[in-house]
Amino acid sequence: MMQSAQTVLDNLQKSIYVPIYFLQSEEAYYIDAITQYIEEKLLTPAEKNFNLTIAYGKECSMATLLTQARRFPMAAALQVVIVKEAQEMADLKNTAGQQLLLHYLQHPQPTTLLVFAHKYKTIDGRSTFGKALSKHNVLVTAKKLYDQQLPAFIKSFVQNLELSITEKAICLVEAYIGNDLTRIASELHKLRINLRPGSTITDNMVEAYIGLHKPFNVFELQKAIMQKDYPKSYQIISVSLEHAALPMVTILYNLFSKLLVLHQTKETLPTKIAQQIDINPYFIQGYLHAVQAYTLHQTMKNITYLHQADLQLKGIDSNISDDQIMKELIFKLMHP
C-alpha cells in the first residue's frame, strides 16, 4: 500500500509495524529518516546484537537476504533487516531476483521488518513488479518538495526540535540552502546545539550560522548584482567559482528573467508582484530596487550576455577559462 513518509514515521512511533517497507525517492531525506528510526528505535541495544542486520545493495543477493529475513528473532519480539543503497542491488533489476522477492511479499515472515532503502531512483509503478510492491507492502515514494512547501517543512522540523523560528528566518534558510532537505535538517540540528528548548531561531542566527559566515555563496552574488555592487560581485566570483560557474549563470538568468517580468507588470501590490515572479514576499523589496537599477533595455541585454556565457561555459565558440568568462560577464552585467 502507498503511504506518505510522515504516515510511516507516525505509525512507527505508535509501534504500528508491517513486515516489509520499500522506500524509494529522489529525495534522500525521508528515506534516511525512516531507516534511521527503524534502525535506532525499534530494538533495545541488547536485542540489536542478534536481531539487527544491515546489508548494502552492492554486496548482497536476494536469496541470501530473504534467508536472513525468514529467520526467527532471538530473545526479542522481532528482527530488523535493512538493505541500504538498495538501488545498487543487482537482483532488484533482474527477473529471477524480482520473482524471489515477489514470492516473499506474498508470504512474509511476520516477526521480521524487512526494509529496502532505494535512493535516488524509483521502480516503474506500471510494471508487474512495481504493482506488486505497492500491493503487498508499505511503499513510500517521497517526492522532492516544491519551493512553496519548504516554509511548512522548516517550521515543522524546528518544532520537532522543541524550538520556534521567525518568518524572516524561514525565508533566509530557504534562500541560503534551497530545497536540500538533508542539508536543511543538518544545519538546523547544528543550531539546536547552541540553543535551549523553547528558544526562537532568528534571522540573525541564520545569517551567522548558516549563511553569511560561509565566505560567499550564489545567494550573496545575486544580492550584490541586484544592488549593482561591482566590487563585491567581482570578489565573490574571484574566491568562490570552484566548478559553480554554470549554476551561477542559471541563478542570474532567473534573476534577470524576473526583472523582465517586473518591467512589464501593471500590478502595484508587492504581495501580488511577488506571486507573479514566484518569490517569497519577504524578498520583494530587493527586486523592486533592482528593477530601478536596471532599465528594461539593460535587463534584456543582460539576458543575452547570460545566454552567451552559458554557451561559452559549455565549450561553444570559446577557448577561455571559466574564471575569465565569469569576470567578463559580471563586468558586462553592471556596465551598460
PEPEPE-V806860 format. One record per backbone hydrogen bond with DSSP energy under -1.0 kcal/mol. CO is the residue of the C=O (numbers start at 1). NH is the residue of the N-H. Records with the same first field share a line. If there is no record, write none. Layout:
CO=NH + NH
This chain:
1=139
4=8
5=9
6=10
7=11
8=12
9=13
11=16
12=15
19=114
20=138
21=116
22=140
23=118
24=142
25=120
28=32
29=33
30=34
31=35
32=36
33=37
34=38
35=39
36=40
37=41
44=48
47=51
48=52
51=80
53=82
55=84
56=59
61=65
62=66
63=67
64=68
65=69
66=70
68=71
79=113
80=53
81=115
82=55
83=117
84=57
85=88
86=89
89=92
90=93
94=98
95=99
96=100
97=101
98=102
99=103
100=104
101=105
102=106
109=112
111=79
113=81
114=21
115=83
116=23
117=86
118=25
124=127
127=131
128=132
129=133
130=134
131=135
132=136
138=22
139=3
140=24
146=149
147=150
149=153
150=154
151=155
152=156
153=157
154=158
155=159
156=160
158=163
159=162
162=198
164=201
166=170
167=171
168=172
169=173
170=174
171=175
172=176
173=177
174=178
179=181
180=184
181=185
182=186
183=187
184=188
185=189
186=190
187=191
188=192
189=193
191=194
192=195
196=199
199=164
201=166
202=206
203=207
204=208
205=209
206=210 + 211
211=214
217=221
218=222
219=223
220=224
221=225
222=226
223=227
224=229
225=228
228=230
229=233
230=234
231=235
232=236
233=237
234=238
235=239
236=240
241=244
244=248
245=249
246=250
247=251
248=252
249=253
250=254
251=255
252=256
253=257
254=258
255=259
256=260
257=261
258=262
259=263
261=265
269=273
270=274
271=275
272=276
273=277
274=279
280=283
281=284
283=287
284=288
285=289
286=290
287=291
289=293
290=294
295=299
296=300
297=301
298=302
299=303
300=304
301=305
302=306
303=307
304=308
305=309
306=310
307=311
308=312
309=313
310=314
311=316
312=315
321=325
322=326
323=327
324=328
325=329
326=330
327=331
328=332
329=333
330=334
